[in-house]
């Protein structure tokens, strides 16, 4: 097995903290994965991983080798295409992405044919989930993420802002009345959204004189998934605060109704997030640039409808 192949295998073991999971991800026998790491350790003359029956952890030398290996493989990938003729045939290989289900369904996947027509040798793996994936550990090249990015090991490239709307189902409003002011929310229910069940909900969020404010509200249901959040609202379980892009069709078709348009949560920033390393493979940069354009055009296209709904 070549040193480059061994490095690829070592990186997956380090990121997944498991020989078994790395073998499954790479489609290799577990024995081959173990042999590759042992071969690297023999050549380098140092132990790269602490192995126990319960987990696998990087040693201090292993952490340093992991970081340098990531950079080296990125450089090697660049070198392999450096002298190729620019154009459709120059980009090849896999790019792994993650984004929310709504953005994948409405904005990105409908535009994929044009990207693949321009670069037919690209292979795209698209994960659509509402959970916050571990970009490095799970091997993603980049993710499309709404909200703050606080991990110092990640780079966040802004690509737009998601305008928010407060809404409820007609059945809920018929049963509880339409809130006209913040004080009316004392007699209403909020569907709570948290990233991790058990965490405290922020309550009803709104901007007042440029300040972010929160109002504690009652609510019988808490969810941690955007699809469940919208479904709970459609079922009449309470008010939600959600990006317009996620409920545009429901609002236009009357399945949901806007409430309190003067008390909106602050816009949610949208980022392309990728690992903080010196070089990115050309194919990843090209896909990220394409995604930035697609997202910008999509948000601009829904802006007139969003403005109409918010007036």
C-alpha positions, 0 to 999 in steps of 0.5 A, a space after each residue: 500500500 502506497 504512503 498516500 493511500 495509508 495517509 488517506 486511511 489514517 485520516 479517516 480513522 482519526 476523523 471517525 475515531 474508529 478502525 471499524 467505522 473507517 473500514 466501512 466508510 472506505 469499503 476496506 477490510 478492517 485488517 487492511 485499515 489497521 495494517 495501513 496505520 501500522 505501516 505509517 507508524 513504522 515508517 515514521 517511528 512514532 505512535 500515531 494513535 492510542 488504541 483501547 477496546 473502547 475508543 481510538 485517540 490521536 497522540 500528540 504526534 498523531 495530531 501533528 501528522 494529521 494536520 500536515 497530512 490534510 494539507 499535503 493531500 490537498 496540495 497533491 490533489 492540486 498538483 494532479 490537475 495543475 497542468 491539465 487543460 482548464 475546462 469541464 474535464 479538469 475537475 474530477 473527484 468527490 465533493 461531500 456537502 451537507 445542507 438543510 432539507 429545504 435548501 437542498 430541495 428548493 434551491 440546490 438540487 434543481 440546479 445540479 444538472 447545470 453544474 454536472 453538465 459543466 463538470 461531468 467528472 465531478 461526484 457529489 454526495 449531498 447530505 440533507 439533515 437539520 442536525 449540526 454535523 461534525 464537518 471534520 469528523 464526518 468528512 464533509 468538504 463544506 456545509 451550508 449552515 444557518 446561524 452563528 459559527 463559533 468553531 475556530 477550526 472552521 471558516 465561515 463564508 457568508 452567502 446571504 441572510 434568511 428573513 424571518 416570519 412569525 406564523 401560525 395555522 388558521 385553526 390555531 388562530 381561530 381557537 386562540 385569536 390573532 395576537 396584535 401586540 407582544 402583550 397578547 402572547 401571554 395567552 398564546 402557545 409557542 412551538 419551541 425549537 432547540 438544537 439539542 433536546 433538553 436545552 432551554 428555548 430562547 422563547 419568542 425573539 424580536 428586534 426592538 430599537 436594534 436590540 435582540 430581545 426574547 420573551 418567555 412563552 408557554 408551549 407544550 411541544 419542543 422539537 429539534 428539527 426544521 421539518 417537525 417545527 413546521 409540521 407542529 405549526 401546521 398541526 395547530 400546536 402554536 406559533 413558530 418563528 422561521 425563515 420565510 424561505 422555509 414556509 413560503 408555499 404554506 403562506 402563499 397557499 393559506 396553510 399558514 398565516 403571518 402574525 405580528 409582522 412588526 415583531 420579527 426575529 433578527 435575520 438569520 445569517 447563512 454561511 458556507 462552512 469548511 475546514 480551516 486549512 491552508 489549501 482547498 482542492 480546486 473542485 471544492 472551491 469551484 463547487 462552493 463558488 457555484 453554491 454561493 451564486 445559486 443561493 444568492 439567486 434563490 434568495 433574490 428570487 424569493 425576496 419580492 414574495 417575502 416582501 409581499 408577505 411581510 407588508 
